[in-house]
C-alpha cells in the first residue's frame, strides 16, 4: 500500500464517520454532504434515492427535525451507529469499493445490524459516497429501526 492509499483510506474512514455521526445527531445536511451530487442510496427494504435532493428527502423524516421519536423538548433519543470490520479496495486512483459491518445501539440495546456496501469517489481532497447499499441483516423487536425507520421512510421506486 502506498502512502497515498493510506491517506485515501483515512479520508474514506472520515467520510464513514461523518455519515454515522450525522445520522446519530439528526444532522440531515451532514448526511447529504458525504454523498456525491449524483450519489445513490439503496436500502434492503427497497428504498432507493438518487441525487442529493432525493437522499435529503429520504433522511429528513427519519432523522430530521420532525423525527417521530424526538422528545417534546426536541432532544434526540439514543442512536449510535458503530462501524466494525471494514475492507476498502481501490479500483483506480479515484474510485474505491468498501464493505463495512455496522451495529446500531438505541434505548433497546442492540437495535439493528448489517453492512454498508459502498463505492467511493474522490472529489478534490475528499472521498465521497457515489453509491451506498445498506443491507440491514437483523433488527430487534421492539427497535428504533422497526418503529421509526421502517415507518418514516417507506420504500420508493426512485
Secondary structure, DSSP 4 states (H G I P E B T S, - for coil): --HHHHHHHHHHHHHHHHHHHHHHHT-HHHHHHTEEEEEEEEETTS-EEESHHHHHHHHHHHHSTT-TT--TTSPPPPEEEEEEEEEEEEEETTEEEEEEEEEEEETTEEEEEEEEEEEEEEETTEEEEEEEEEEEEEE-SS-HIIIIIHHHS-----
